[in-house]
Amino acid sequence: MKKFLAVLLVLVMTVTCFAGCTPKKGAGSDLGNTLNQISKFSDADGFKTEANISFGVTFDDAVLSEDRLGALLGEAAPVFKPLLSLFIKDEKNAEIVISAKGVGTKNGEQQLLMTIGKGENALTYTGITAGNDIYIDAKTIYTWVGDILAPAMGGESLPVWPYQNAYISGKAFIALLSGMMGGNEDLESDMQVSPVSYVEENQTVQAVGGLGAISAMNPQMMEAVLNGLMDAIPKEALADLVNILEKTLIDAGMLTTKDGYVTITINGDNITALPDAFVNAADGKLATIIDSVVNGIRNSDNEIIASIIPADEEINGQELEDELIAELQAAKDDFQEAAQEMKTMNFNGTIGIKANDKVVEYRLAVGCRIEDEEGYAGNISLSVSTKMEAAKDVSVRAPGNVMTETELSDFFSAFAQNMG
């Protein structure tokens, strides 16, 4: 099973950045075309983005009752009650809302205005990624903690921001933290955000080897590897894989297309159909896909890509397909148990994607029923929506008021003293 999981991981990574392959008509057309549209959108010079996240809890009994707080927090209840009050809607409903608006470029530069909470107590700050660095508006966050959070938790307000500059540089922060830890080079290496070439990193990656090396890469190197996979794996194999996935979801009653959205729904009524649906869709086809993927990777001119599946590793597509089908057949009871639990919890989840060459939209919704050991019951909901629109002449620059090394050192020294 480990061999199949290794190949499956490669396939999942590649399908995630699906590009330039149009699935056959029929099964796979909706999902495949949507993925293709996302690929086309990624070629845009810039984009505008908007995202909203809402996490809510509705209790049958008052969420801020003394009994409820006592059961959850014990002696800490008096301290956390004011903190919870920042996010409650009323006595039975608590909700945390996060929203973001901004712009970005295909080179990974972004500027986002983030808002956490609602109303006068909300935290709104700016985050910027530019020039291979990340910048956080520390002054705004500090002011919110001092004026809103600390008093709500029974503490005193913080002094006025004492520095001329407002933004913390990610690189400067890591360098400072590394120095505090005695010059930890591994820390600086792990947090590196500048691009890394294959030539410079090849020996290190080869020393680690295969998928273990990929998991340790920084984002830029991971993107380069995924692009390398796209070049190495035959487009027909990817198209066939998408067709299998979509037929599986359709036959299991999980995938629908409406109003331009390709939507996947997961609940206790359809999860049990998944094993048989996949077996029927993949039977006799998955083996060919696996063999094609393995050969493409092994024959890659890129040493990093070729190292993912070593040449001396014996992999047979038909054997792996048979093994997976056997595993799924044996796991039917597990799927039945999972379905029963989902029904008991009234769990329902949906993921929707809508895309064309100018706009990409995602939406996710999850809901379930909860009950703790104290007998308190309620409902939990999570909703996420994002929208990205292609835009021209987008420019993102590093902020001019970045904290100096002296300011940053003083800031963290003062923070450590207050925490002590």
N, C-alpha and C positions, 0 to 999 in steps of 0.2 A: 504493500500500500504506500510505502514511503516514496517509491519511484513514481507512482502515479501522482502523488501530491506535489512532487517536485515539478513534473510536467504541467500539472494543473495550475500551479502558481505562476509559471511562465505564461500560460495562456491567459489567465486572469489579468496579469500585469499588462499584457499586450492588448487585450480587448479593451482595457480601460482607456488606452490612448489610440483606439481604433482609427485607422486612416486609410483612405484611398482604396477601399475594397467595397464593392457593391454586391450584396448577397443576391442569390438567385430569387426570381419572382416566387411568390407564394410564401411559405413559411420562412420567416426571417426578414421579410421585406420591411415591415414596420420598424422593428428594432434596429435592423441594419441601416436603414435609411436615416433613422434618428442619429445613430452613432456617426454616420458619414457627415451629417449636417453639423454636428459638434466639431468634427475635424475641420470642416471648412471654416467654421466660425473662429477656430483657434488661429487661423491665418490672418485675421484682422489685425491692423496695426495697433489699434487700441480698443478699449471698451469702457462703458459705464456699467456700474454694478449696484445692485440694491438687494439686501438680504434682511430677513426678519425671522427671529427665533422666539418661540413662546413656550415656556414650560410651566404648566399649571397643575395645582393639586386642589381638589374639592373634597372636603371632609364632610361626612354625615353629621358629625358633631363639631362644635366650634373649635377651630384650629388654635385659637389663643386662649382656650379655657385653661385654668390652673391644672386640672387633672391631665389634660392633654400634654401640656408642657412638662409637667412632672414626670409623666411616663416616658417622654422622649429625652428629656435633658437633665432630669434630676435637680441637683443643687445649682446647676448652671442656668436653669430656666429664667431667673430674674435678669441675668446678663443678656441672654439671647432674645428675650421677648422684644426689646426695642429694635434689635436688628431685624427680626422678622417683620416688624411693623413697616419697614421700608418697602416691602414687596407685597403685602397683603392687599386684597381688593375689598374684602369685608371679613367678618368673623369666620366664615367657612371656606373662603377661597383665597389661595395664595398663588401669585403668578410672577414669574421672572421673565421680563421681555428684553431681548437684545436686538438691536437693529444696526445696520451699517449701510452707508452710501459712499460711493467714491468712484474713482477711475483707475485704469491700469493699462499696461502695454503688454504686447506679446513677449517682451523681454523679461517679464517678471516684476516690473516696477509698478507699485501700487500706492495709492493714497486713499485711506478710508476714514470716514468720520463714524466712530462707534458710539452707540448710546446703550447704556444698561439701566433698565428701570424706566419709570414713567414719571411725568410731572416734575415738580420742583426738586425732588430728591434724586433725580436721575443723574447718572455719571455720563458725561459726553466728552470724548477725547479723540485725538487724531493719531493714527498710526501710519507711518510712511516706510516703504521699501524702495530704496533708490541707491545707485552707485555701489551695489553689492554690500549694502548695509541696511540695518533695520533701525528705525527711530521711533521712540515712544514718548508721548507728551507727558512727562513725569510731573510737571508743575500742575497740570489740571487734575491728575489723579491724586496728588498730594493734597491739593486744596479740597477736593471732595472728601477725602478721608478725614481731614481736619475739621471741616465745617459740617459734614453730614454724618459720616459713619461713626467717628469717635464719640460725639455727643449722644448719638442714638444708643451706643453701648455703655453709656454712663461715664465716659471719659471726658477729658478736657479737650478743647479745640487746640489744634496745632498752631505754632507761630506762623506768621505770614511767610510765604516762600522767600528764602533769603538770597537766592541766586539770580544773576542777571539773565542766564539762559534757561531754557525750559525742556529741551529734548535730550533723552539719553540715547547714545549710540550703542547699538548692539555689540559692535566690535570692541568699543572702549570698555563696555561693561564686562565682557568676557576677559579682556586683557587684565582689568582690575581684579576680577575674581580669581583669575589664574595666578596673579601675583600674590594675592592673599593666601592662596593654597600652595605657595612655594614654587611658583613657576610651572604649573601643570600643563605640559605641552599637549598631552592627550586631550585635555579639556578644550584648548584653543583649536585643535585639529577637528574635534567632533563638531564644534560650533561654527566652523568656517563657512562663510556664505559666498565667497568668491568662486568663479568658475574654475574647474580643475580639468586639465587635459588628460586624455587616455595615456599619453606617453609618460607624463609625470607620475601618474598613479598606478601604472600597469604592474610594476613589481610588487607594490603593496597589495594590490587586489589579488594577484596570482598567489601571493604568500598565504592569504586568507582562504581563497578558493571558492569558486562557484557561488551559490545563492547566499552563503554566509557573507561573502564580500559585498554583494549588492545590498544586503540589509544594513550594512555599516556605512553606506555612501551618503554624502551630503546631497541636497535636492538637485543641484545642477548636474552632478555626476549620474544620479538616478535617472534624470530626464535623458541624458545622453545614452544611457544603457537601454532605456525603453525605445528610443529612436533606433538604436542598433538592432533591437529585437524585431522592430517593424521591418527593417531591411532584410533580416535573415529569414524570417518566417514567411512561407508562401502565402500570398493574399487569398488564394483559393481555400487554404486550410482555415484561415480566420473567418471567411465568409461562411463556410460549412459549419464551423463551430457556433457562430451566431444563429444560424438557422436551427441547429439542434436546441440551443438554449430557448429560442422563442417558441418552437414547437412544444417543448417540454412545458413551458409556462402556460401556453394556450390550452393544451390538453389537460393540465391540472386545474384549469379554471382560475389562474392567477393573473393572466395578462389580458388587458383590454386596450383598445384605442378609441378615444373619444375627444372631440374638440381639439384635435391636434396633439393631445397628450398620449404617450405610451405609458400606461400605468400598471404597476405590479402590486397586487393585493395579497397579503398573507394573513390567514386567520385559521381558527380551528376546524373550519369546514373544508378547506382545500389543501391543507398541508399533507394529509395522508395520501393524496393522489400523486404526490411528487415523485416517489421512487418508480412506480410503474410508468409514469409519463416520461421520465428521463430514459428508462430502459427502452421503451418503444421508440423514442426519437433517436437514440444513439446506437441502437443495435446494428452492427455491421458497418457503421460509419465512423465511430469514434476512433477505432483502431487505425484507420487510414489517416485521420487527422494527426494522431499522436506520432505515427511514423514520419509523416511529412514535417512536423514541427521539430522532431529530434534531428532529422537529417539536415534541415535548414540551419539549426543552431550549430551543429557539429561542423558543417562546411563553411561557416562564417569566416571571413577574412579577419574579423576583429577578435583578438585573442581573449578579451574579456567575455564576449558573447559565447565564444567556443568553450570557455571554461565552465560555463553553467552546467553543461551535461558532459562530463569527462568521456573521452573516447573509449576507455576501458570499462565503462558502465554499460552492462548489457540491458537494453530496453527493447521490449517487444510490444508493439501496439496492441495486438490481439490479446496477449496475455493480460495486459493492464486493463483493457476493456472488460474482459471476462471477470477479472478480480473486482473491478468496481461494481459491475452488475451484481455479483454475488454478495458484496458488502451491502448494497442497497436492499436487496431482497431479504437479507438477514436482519436489516434494521427496521423492517416494517412495524414491528411491535413498538420500537422506540418512537417512531413517527405517530403511532396511535396514542401513546402516552403523552407525547408533546401536544397533540391535538386536544386531548382531554383537559390538560392543564390550561391551554389557551382558552378553551371554552369556559372553564371555571373562572378564569381571570377576565373573561369578556375582552380578550386581546384582539386588536385589529390594527394592521399596519399597511400603509400604502406609500409607494414611491412613484412619482410621476416625472416624466421628462418631455419637454416640448422644445424643438429646435429647428432653426433654419439658418441660412448663412448670415443673418443679421441679428438674431435673438436666440438666446438659450435660456430656458426656464427649468428650474427644478422645484419640486415640492415633496415634502415628506410629512406624514401624519401618523402618530402612534397613540393608541389609547388602551388603558386596561384598568381593571378593578383591583384594589389592594385592601388587605386587612392585616393588621399587626397582632402581636401576641397579647396586647392589652385589650383587643376587641374593637379598636377604632378602625373604621372602614371609610373608604373614599375612592375617588377616581383620579388617575394621573393621565395627563395629556401632554404630548409634545408635537409641535408643528414647526416646520422649517420651510421657508420659501426663498428662492434666490432668482434674480433676473439679471442677465448680462446682455447689453446691447452694444453692437459694434459701433465704434466712433472713430473719427479722424482727428488728426492734429492733437492727440493726447500727449501731454508732457507732464512728467513727475520729477520733481527735483528734491534733493535733500534740503531739510530746513536750515535756515541760516543761524538760528539761535540754539546750537547744540552745546551742551554742557562741556566745559573744559575738563581736563584731567584733574585739576585741583578741585573744581566744584564737585565732580563726581566722587572723588575720594572723600571729601568732607561730608557729602550727603550720606554716604554709606557708613561712615564712621559715626555720625550722629544717629543714624537709624539703629546701628548695632548697640549703641549706648542706651537708647530708649528701650530697646528690646531686652537689654540686660537688666 
